[in-house]
Amino acid sequence: MIDTAGSTGRPMADERGQHVTPGSNAPTVSIGLPVYNGSRFIRKAIDSMLAQTLTDFELIIVDNASTDDTVEICREYAQRDERVRLIENEKNLGAAPNFNKAFHLATGKYFKWLAHDDWNEPTYLEKCVKALESDPDVSLCHSRTALYDENETFQEYYADALDGMNADPRKRFMSTLRDMRKVYPVFGVMRREQVAQTMLMGANPGADHTFVAEMALTGKICLLPEYLYANRTTSSARDVRDQRSWWDSSSRAHYRPKYILLAKQHLSAIRRSSLSRLDKLTLSLKTVRHFLTSRRFIVFREMKHYVWSRTPLR
């Protein structure tokens, strides 16, 4: 692993990505930017962070063995701004392990993932942190989303009807299942200590949904009314999002039932939570019912394939 960083005097994580104890110089926000071959769009993403009105942050770029000019571009930023760190993986880990590595390298009070092809408006960090500081029960804060195509042509505004501020964690959890069609809150600003309590990003399609659902169990999810987050949809993203090899490069070609696995991960999140035994049981039953009703034909087909193939469900 190669680490290119400015001399901030802030605590660093060790080469395995394990946390060191944050000191007095730890930044308010750590931003993890995992990237593979993102040279076409990454300047926009980085520039949007460097233009933030909240300036006390560290930007941790974790390059996943890119074969284009991504590393050279990121080195330029790391050399001229001490808040930018560049970590160069010697081999491609897959997207999920790289996302998790970016988190493990963070030292700030708050944490945010940043996609290399998205960007944020200048007041995004400031307003998210203000919301988190004003309500200790909020674990994640994000804004509404403006959607763009790969040429930065505006498409539409987007907002889910997520019941994230409900005081009942069970209702917040079920709302992520019922009401969250797009998983954009995964790119919100979160309390790092609460992120550390989760399973982080699983190496399978839909694991980002499980992550947000688990965050909903740790605290409220605040969605700001402004459109401060811009999501760019690219043709390459549409091609790879459902390929497990994109999520985890060590994956085999064997069949993995997507929705059965997602149900299993959601149930695991419930078991890991601080809910009472009775609440865990009732919420687990509601979750199973949700997957059996909303995706019943797909789940039954996956169960049939799973039984006949005897594929281990990992």
C-alpha positions as CSV (number, residue, x, y, z in Angstrom):
1,M,0.0,0.0,0.0
2,I,1.3,3.5,-0.9
3,D,0.1,6.4,1.2
4,T,0.5,9.9,-0.3
5,A,-0.6,12.6,2.2
6,G,0.0,16.2,3.2
7,S,1.6,16.9,6.6
8,T,-1.5,17.7,8.6
9,G,-0.2,16.6,11.9
10,R,-3.4,14.6,12.3
11,P,-3.6,11.0,13.5
12,M,-3.3,8.5,10.7
13,A,-4.5,4.9,10.5
14,D,-2.0,2.1,10.2
15,E,-1.2,0.3,7.0
16,R,-3.9,-2.3,7.7
17,G,-6.5,0.4,7.9
18,Q,-7.1,-0.1,11.6
19,H,-8.1,3.0,13.5
20,V,-5.8,4.9,15.7
21,T,-7.3,6.8,18.6
22,P,-8.3,10.3,17.3
23,G,-6.4,13.1,19.0
24,S,-7.2,16.7,19.5
25,N,-6.2,17.4,15.9
26,A,-8.7,14.9,14.4
27,P,-10.9,16.6,11.8
28,T,-14.6,17.1,12.2
29,V,-15.4,15.1,9.1
30,S,-13.6,12.2,7.3
31,I,-14.5,11.7,3.7
32,G,-13.8,8.4,2.1
33,L,-13.5,8.4,-1.7
34,P,-13.1,4.8,-3.0
35,V,-12.3,4.8,-6.7
36,Y,-11.4,2.5,-9.6
37,N,-10.7,4.0,-13.0
38,G,-12.5,7.3,-12.2
39,S,-10.3,9.8,-14.1
40,R,-13.1,11.1,-16.2
41,F,-15.2,12.4,-13.3
42,I,-13.1,12.4,-10.2
43,R,-11.9,16.1,-10.4
44,K,-15.5,17.2,-10.1
45,A,-16.0,15.1,-7.0
46,I,-12.8,16.3,-5.3
47,D,-13.3,20.0,-6.3
48,S,-16.8,19.9,-4.7
49,M,-15.3,18.8,-1.4
50,L,-12.5,21.3,-1.5
51,A,-15.1,24.1,-2.1
52,Q,-17.1,23.2,1.1
53,T,-17.9,26.0,3.5
54,L,-17.0,23.6,6.3
55,T,-13.2,23.3,5.9
56,D,-12.2,21.0,8.8
57,F,-12.1,17.7,7.0
58,E,-9.8,15.0,5.7
59,L,-10.4,13.5,2.2
60,I,-9.1,9.9,2.0
61,I,-8.9,8.7,-1.6
62,V,-8.5,4.9,-1.8
63,D,-7.5,3.9,-5.3
64,N,-8.4,0.3,-6.2
65,A,-5.4,-0.4,-8.6
66,S,-6.7,1.9,-11.3
67,T,-5.3,1.4,-14.8
68,D,-6.2,4.9,-16.1
69,D,-5.0,8.3,-14.9
70,T,-6.8,8.3,-11.6
71,V,-3.7,8.0,-9.4
72,E,-1.9,10.9,-11.2
73,I,-4.9,13.2,-10.8
74,C,-5.3,12.4,-7.1
75,R,-1.5,12.8,-6.5
76,E,-1.8,16.4,-7.8
77,Y,-4.5,17.1,-5.2
78,A,-2.6,15.4,-2.4
79,Q,0.5,17.4,-3.2
80,R,-1.3,20.8,-3.1
81,D,-3.8,20.3,-0.3
82,E,-2.8,18.8,3.0
83,R,-6.3,17.6,3.7
84,V,-6.1,15.1,0.9
85,R,-4.6,11.6,1.4
86,L,-4.1,9.1,-1.4
87,I,-4.0,5.4,-0.6
88,E,-2.9,3.2,-3.5
89,N,-4.0,-0.5,-3.3
90,E,-1.5,-2.9,-4.8
91,K,-4.4,-5.0,-6.2
92,N,-8.1,-4.5,-6.8
93,L,-10.0,-5.5,-3.7
94,G,-13.5,-5.1,-5.2
95,A,-15.8,-2.2,-4.4
96,A,-17.1,-3.3,-1.0
97,P,-13.8,-4.0,0.6
98,N,-12.5,-0.7,-0.8
99,F,-15.4,1.2,0.6
100,N,-14.8,-0.4,4.0
101,K,-11.1,0.3,3.8
102,A,-11.9,4.0,3.3
103,F,-13.9,4.0,6.5
104,H,-11.3,2.2,8.5
105,L,-8.8,4.9,7.6
106,A,-11.0,7.6,8.9
107,T,-10.2,9.5,12.1
108,G,-12.9,12.2,12.2
109,K,-15.9,12.6,14.5
110,Y,-18.2,12.2,11.4
111,F,-17.7,10.1,8.3
112,K,-19.0,10.3,4.7
113,W,-18.5,8.2,1.6
114,L,-18.1,10.1,-1.7
115,A,-18.6,8.4,-5.0
116,H,-16.0,9.4,-7.6
117,D,-18.7,10.5,-10.1
118,D,-21.0,12.4,-7.8
119,W,-20.6,15.9,-6.2
120,N,-22.0,18.0,-3.4
121,E,-23.0,21.7,-3.2
122,P,-20.7,23.9,-1.1
123,T,-22.9,24.0,2.0
124,Y,-23.5,20.3,2.2
125,L,-21.0,19.3,4.9
126,E,-21.8,22.4,7.0
127,K,-25.6,21.8,7.0
128,C,-25.3,18.0,7.6
129,V,-22.9,18.5,10.6
130,K,-25.2,21.2,12.0
131,A,-28.1,18.8,11.9
132,L,-26.0,16.1,13.6
133,E,-24.7,18.5,16.3
134,S,-28.2,19.8,17.1
135,D,-29.8,16.4,17.6
136,P,-27.7,13.6,19.2
137,D,-30.4,11.1,18.2
138,V,-29.5,11.5,14.5
139,S,-27.0,9.0,13.2
140,L,-27.0,10.0,9.6
141,C,-27.8,13.2,7.7
142,H,-28.2,13.6,4.0
143,S,-30.0,16.0,1.6
144,R,-32.3,15.6,-1.3
145,T,-30.9,14.5,-4.6
146,A,-30.5,16.1,-8.0
147,L,-30.0,13.5,-10.8
148,Y,-27.7,14.0,-13.8
149,D,-26.6,11.9,-16.7
150,E,-22.9,11.2,-17.4
151,N,-22.6,14.5,-19.4
152,E,-23.9,16.5,-16.4
153,T,-27.2,17.2,-18.0
154,F,-29.9,17.6,-15.3
155,Q,-32.6,14.9,-15.3
156,E,-34.8,15.4,-12.3
157,Y,-35.0,16.0,-8.6
158,Y,-35.4,13.0,-6.3
159,A,-36.6,12.5,-2.7
160,D,-37.8,9.4,-0.9
161,A,-40.7,9.4,1.6
162,L,-38.4,7.9,4.2
163,D,-39.7,8.0,7.7
164,G,-36.2,8.5,9.1
165,M,-37.0,10.9,11.9
166,N,-39.5,8.6,13.6
167,A,-38.6,8.0,17.3
168,D,-39.2,4.3,16.9
169,P,-36.2,2.4,15.4
170,R,-38.4,-0.4,14.3
171,K,-40.5,2.0,12.2
172,R,-37.4,3.6,10.8
173,F,-36.0,0.2,9.8
174,M,-39.2,-0.9,8.1
175,S,-39.4,2.4,6.3
176,T,-36.0,1.8,4.7
177,L,-37.5,-1.5,3.3
178,R,-40.8,0.0,2.1
179,D,-40.0,3.6,1.2
180,M,-36.4,3.8,0.1
181,R,-36.3,3.2,-3.6
182,K,-32.8,4.7,-4.1
183,V,-30.0,4.2,-1.5
184,Y,-28.6,7.7,-1.7
185,P,-28.4,8.2,2.1
186,V,-25.4,5.8,2.0
187,F,-23.5,8.9,0.9
188,G,-24.7,11.0,3.8
189,V,-22.7,12.3,6.8
190,M,-22.7,9.8,9.7
191,R,-21.4,9.5,13.2
192,R,-18.3,7.4,12.8
193,E,-18.7,5.6,16.1
194,Q,-22.2,4.4,15.0
195,V,-20.9,3.3,11.6
196,A,-18.3,1.2,13.4
197,Q,-21.1,-0.7,15.1
198,T,-22.6,-1.9,11.8
199,M,-21.6,-4.7,9.4
200,L,-20.3,-2.0,7.0
201,M,-20.6,-2.7,3.3
202,G,-21.3,-6.4,2.4
203,A,-19.8,-7.8,-0.8
204,N,-23.0,-8.3,-2.6
205,P,-25.6,-6.2,-4.6
206,G,-28.0,-4.4,-2.3
207,A,-25.6,-4.4,0.7
208,D,-25.8,-0.6,0.7
209,H,-29.5,-0.9,1.4
210,T,-28.7,-3.2,4.4
211,F,-26.2,-0.7,5.7
212,V,-28.7,2.2,5.7
213,A,-31.3,0.0,7.3
214,E,-28.8,-0.9,10.1
215,M,-28.0,2.8,10.5
216,A,-31.7,3.4,11.0
217,L,-31.5,1.1,14.0
218,T,-28.7,3.0,15.6
219,G,-30.4,6.4,15.3
220,K,-32.6,8.8,13.2
221,I,-31.9,9.6,9.6
222,C,-32.3,13.2,8.8
223,L,-33.0,14.3,5.2
224,L,-32.4,18.0,4.6
225,P,-35.0,19.7,2.3
226,E,-32.4,21.3,0.0
227,Y,-31.0,19.5,-3.0
228,L,-27.3,19.5,-2.0
229,Y,-26.3,16.1,-3.4
230,A,-25.8,15.5,-7.1
231,N,-25.9,11.9,-8.4
232,R,-24.5,11.2,-11.8
233,T,-25.8,8.0,-13.6
234,T,-23.2,6.6,-16.0
235,S,-23.5,3.7,-18.4
236,S,-20.6,1.9,-16.7
237,A,-22.4,2.2,-13.3
238,R,-25.5,0.6,-14.8
239,D,-23.5,-2.2,-16.2
240,V,-21.6,-3.2,-13.1
241,R,-23.8,-2.5,-10.1
242,D,-25.4,-5.9,-10.0
243,Q,-22.3,-7.9,-10.8
244,R,-20.8,-9.5,-7.6
245,S,-17.3,-9.3,-9.0
246,W,-17.6,-5.5,-8.9
247,W,-18.5,-5.6,-5.2
248,D,-15.8,-8.2,-4.3
249,S,-13.0,-9.2,-6.7
250,S,-12.4,-12.4,-4.8
251,S,-15.9,-13.7,-5.5
252,R,-16.4,-16.9,-7.3
253,A,-18.7,-17.4,-10.3
254,H,-21.1,-19.6,-8.2
255,Y,-24.8,-18.6,-7.9
256,R,-25.7,-16.3,-5.0
257,P,-29.5,-15.7,-4.3
258,K,-29.6,-11.9,-4.1
259,Y,-32.8,-11.4,-2.1
260,I,-32.4,-14.3,0.2
261,L,-29.0,-13.0,1.0
262,L,-30.4,-9.5,1.6
263,A,-33.1,-10.9,3.9
264,K,-30.4,-12.7,5.8
265,Q,-28.3,-9.6,6.2
266,H,-31.3,-7.5,7.4
267,L,-32.1,-10.2,10.0
268,S,-28.5,-10.1,11.1
269,A,-28.7,-6.3,11.5
270,I,-31.7,-6.8,13.7
271,R,-29.9,-9.4,15.9
272,R,-27.0,-7.1,16.3
273,S,-29.1,-4.1,17.4
274,S,-29.9,-2.9,20.9
275,L,-33.6,-3.7,20.7
276,S,-35.2,-5.9,23.2
277,R,-35.6,-9.6,22.5
278,L,-39.4,-9.2,21.9
279,D,-38.8,-6.2,19.6
280,K,-36.1,-8.2,17.7
281,L,-38.5,-11.1,17.2
282,T,-41.5,-9.0,16.0
283,L,-39.2,-6.9,13.7
284,S,-37.6,-10.0,12.2
285,L,-41.1,-11.5,11.5
286,K,-42.1,-8.3,9.7
287,T,-38.9,-8.3,7.7
288,V,-39.4,-11.9,6.6
289,R,-43.0,-11.1,5.6
290,H,-41.8,-8.1,3.6
291,F,-39.3,-10.1,1.5
292,L,-41.8,-12.9,1.0
293,T,-44.6,-10.5,-0.2
294,S,-42.8,-7.8,-2.0
295,R,-40.3,-10.1,-3.8
296,R,-42.2,-13.4,-3.5
297,F,-41.7,-14.7,-7.0
298,I,-38.0,-13.8,-7.1
299,V,-37.4,-15.3,-3.6
300,F,-39.2,-18.5,-4.4
301,R,-37.2,-18.8,-7.6
302,E,-34.0,-18.2,-5.7
303,M,-35.0,-20.8,-3.1
304,K,-35.7,-23.4,-5.8
305,H,-32.3,-22.7,-7.4
306,Y,-30.6,-22.8,-4.0
307,V,-32.1,-26.1,-3.1
308,W,-31.2,-27.8,-6.4
309,S,-27.7,-26.3,-6.7
310,R,-26.9,-26.7,-2.9
311,T,-24.9,-23.5,-3.2
312,P,-23.6,-22.4,0.2
313,L,-25.3,-19.1,1.2
314,R,-22.4,-17.0,2.5
